[in-house]
Amino acid sequence: MTFFVPKGATLFASSLLFAAMAQASTIDLRVMETTDIHMNLVDYDYYGDKQSDAVGLSRVATLIKAARAEVTNSVLVDNGDLLQGTPLGDYVAKGRVLRFGETHPAFKAMNLLDYDVGNIGNHEFNYGLDFLMKSLSGANFPYVNSNVYVDDGDNDASNDQSYFQPYIIKDKTFIDSDGKKQTVKIGYIGFVPPQIMTWDKDNLTHKVIAKDILETANKYVPEMKANGADVIIAIPHSGMMNSPYMKGEENASYHLAKVDGIDAVLFGHSHRIFPGDKVLDAFDGVDGEKGTVFGKPATMPGFWGSHLGVIDLTLEPAGDGWKVADGRAEVRAISRREGRKTVALVEADESINQAVETEHQGTLVYMRRKVGESTADINSFFALVQDDPSIQIVNNAQVWYVENIVRGTSYEGMPILSAGAPFKAGGRGGPDYYTDVPKGDIALKNVSDLYIYPNDLKVVKLTGAQVVEWLEAAAGQFNQIDATSSAPQNLINAAFPTYNFDVIDGISYRIDVTQPARYNADGEVVHKDAHRIKDVMFNGEALRAKDEFLVATNNYRAGGGGHFPNLSGDTIVIDAPDKNRDVVANYLLSQKTINPAADNNWSFTDFGKAKVLFTTSPKAKDAASKNMTYQSLDENGFAVFELQ
């Protein structure tokens, strides 16, 4: 293009004219995000053993290709929690076993989609570092993580070395608004919750350490700018909370958006949707309509391949490079709920399904193996409101296992309790996300349905008083009920993860939800005089505070996951060599036929005149007890019941 300077114009005026015309060119850049795929590569529900319209990278792939075709310039990022979460993940890690030199099926799929970079989530560490590195070697795109370091054991932070590549700056060629090619340096930096050192203690201790997310960002972001990054995209596998920041924060993305130099935040971990989550959209500094946090465009696109995050940035010249002038964000869904139905919004990209067909079929064979037989249905429809067969089986199996492994040890003869929680109890998973195993043959897929995480069994030693405090923390699952009001009141605290509602078998107790919760979600006592746990009995007598118990649980809880009192790793007395899920499978094999009936060791105290409501699967109508009355379907497709 030729520029003409008017006759008589000064050199200074000419410079201004050229500068103004140069500023007219901009670059529109689309940044796409996937997160928390959890090995839902194909559109298949392995627990239900059926095709699904609501999950799958193969469905998101269709959204990716459509979103990419709409624009000239785009990049694609994955946030993490990729390698664990479905039986397909377990099959590759523990069943068939991935060999060196082979490509993990996750990357057989993702390598077809032209990802620019990936971040490492906390669940990537579940199978150990060797498996992780073996898996990542199959990706045809780079991975970043900035806050995990080699544990060199010298307690000198000044010489700590990153375990992964902390960030990457990639030169990308884009087309500007004048149709010209321009080079933009895009920096990507990844983060993972420091809590991995608790959650995967056995896999990581003496190998790596994890540091604070904000502290790490403040270290590396200026370095990225100094190294020429025009645009910096943060990829924290970390949710968003607006509470005051505490060092070591798990959900740090809200505060990360305040870090100077970061231009966009692609976050994940907490399985929510942003923009579009009413709670997150209401935070100070958040513009839910535009999809920004403190002015920075941000996305969190759900989980299991439910959504695609889309950020559109406008770049303008800045010196010799470029800067972000504006941006907005949205999420796009693969399906929507209409009452009880899931309506597909896109079809699967069959090239993705075909890429992992061999491993998919191997998983189906692996999961359909019979391990036992049940004389009655096993479901988790009412796991949050009454003692439940899906938890009972897990607790029975854990007690059976611990009884065997303590024989001949100093712990033989000590009373054994067991803690289990409902992993599939609706919530963000929707009205179909419940354990539902019909009576008859129990296959390995059903065991994975009962225990969905690859946790390791641990045994802690606690006093009776400490056991009660554990239950007090778990009772945060419930809202406080006003027994004097006849107005409808929701029983379940939807913000409390159901996997933290531990039921402890081996004792009996009642829960008084007319009391406020004693603990908050961070494990802090907020109502010191409140005691929801009542009438605790052991062997027909009142539980004594100083009596000692062995309690079977998992590595997540025993190591401090969920912020439970007296559970931070120092009360573990047995590091079992087996996974909880394998314990359940071996228990079923040993019993051959089981009666899954719950022993009703816990219940609620009287609600007074309150009308107490809870939601569950619509399938629950046929299984409801006499103290439950069906009311209606809510807008999300859940069945609403009154509990008397």
Secondary structure, 3 states (H helix, E strand, C coil): CCCCCCCCCCHHHHHHHHHHHHHCCCEEEEEEEECCCCCCCCCEECCCCEECCCCCHHHHHHHHHHHHHCCCCEEEEECCCCCCCCHHHHHHHHHCCCCCCCCCHHHHHHCCCCCCEEECCHHHHCCCHHHHHHHHCCCCCCEECCCEEECCCCCCHHHCCECCCCEEEEEEEEECCCCCEEEEEEEEEEECCCCHHHHCHHHHCCCEEECCHHHHHHHHHHHHHHCCCCEEEEEECCCECCCCCCCCCCCEHHHHCCCCCCCEEECCCCCCEECCCHHHHCCCCEECCCCEECCEEEEEECCCCCEEEEEEEEEEEECCEEEEEEEEEEEEECEEEECCEEEECCCCCHHHHHHCHHHHHHHHHHHCCEEEEECCCEECCCCCCCCCHHHHHHHHHHHHHHHHHCCCCCCCCCCEEEEECCCCECHHHCCCCECEECCEEEEHHHHHHHCCCCCEEEEEEEEHHHHHHHHHHHHHHECCCCCCCCCEEECECCCCCHHHCCEEECCEEEECCCCCCCECCCCCECCCCCCCEEEEEECCEECCCCCEEEEEEEHHHHCCCCCCCCCCCCCEEEEEEEEHHHHHHHHHHHHCEECCCCCCCEEECCCCCCEEEEEECHHHHHHCCCCEEEEEECCCCCEEEEEC
